[in-house]
Amino acid sequence: MTEKLFENLFVYGPLMSGLTFHESYLGDLQVHPVSAQARGRLVHLEEAGLPVMLDGDDEVVGELVQIPAKAFERLDYFRGVRGNEETDECTREKHRVNTQDGEVEAWIYRSTLDRLTELSLAYEDVPKGDWRAFNERKVSETMKKNASRFPSGV
C-alpha cells in the first residue's frame, strides 16, 4: 500500500490562518486554508489556553488544510499526542468535514469528556464552536481588565 504524501487536516484553534500558532507550525508548509465545519463540541482548556474538540452535534468552525504526512510528527507533539493513553489529552482521528465544495475526510485532533475529567482539566464551552470569535472576545476582555494598569496614551 502506498503512503499518502499529503493528508487533509481540520484545524479549529490557533493553527487557523492568522492565529497564534499558524505561522510556527503550518507557515512553512504553504497550506491554503479552506473554510470548513465539522460536527462536534468545542471547549477551551483553561490552563493550556487551547481548544479541543469533543463528540457532539454542534457545528465547529475551522479550516481544512492539506499538509505533508510527515508534518504530523510535530503537530502531534504540539497537540500532546505522544501515544500514551494515560497522559495524552487527545487523539488524532479521521472524520467527515464539510466545505463549500462538499464533504471530505480529514484528520481532527479530538478528546472526550471522560479524558478531560480523568486529567482534571478545567474547560469552558466555546460558543457556536467558533474559536476565532471566542479568542478575540477573551483578548478584548483581558485588555479591558488590564487597561487600568497602564497610563493613558500608551
Buried (B, 14 or more C-beta within 10 A) or exposed (E): EEEEEBBBBBBBBBBBBEBBBBEEBBEEBEBEBBEBBBBBBBBBBEEEEBBBBBEBEBBBBBBBBBBEEEBBEEBBEBBBBEEEEEEBBBBBEEBEBBBEEEEBEBBBBBBEEEBBEEBEBEBEBBEEBBBBEBBEEBEEEEEEEEEEEEEEEE
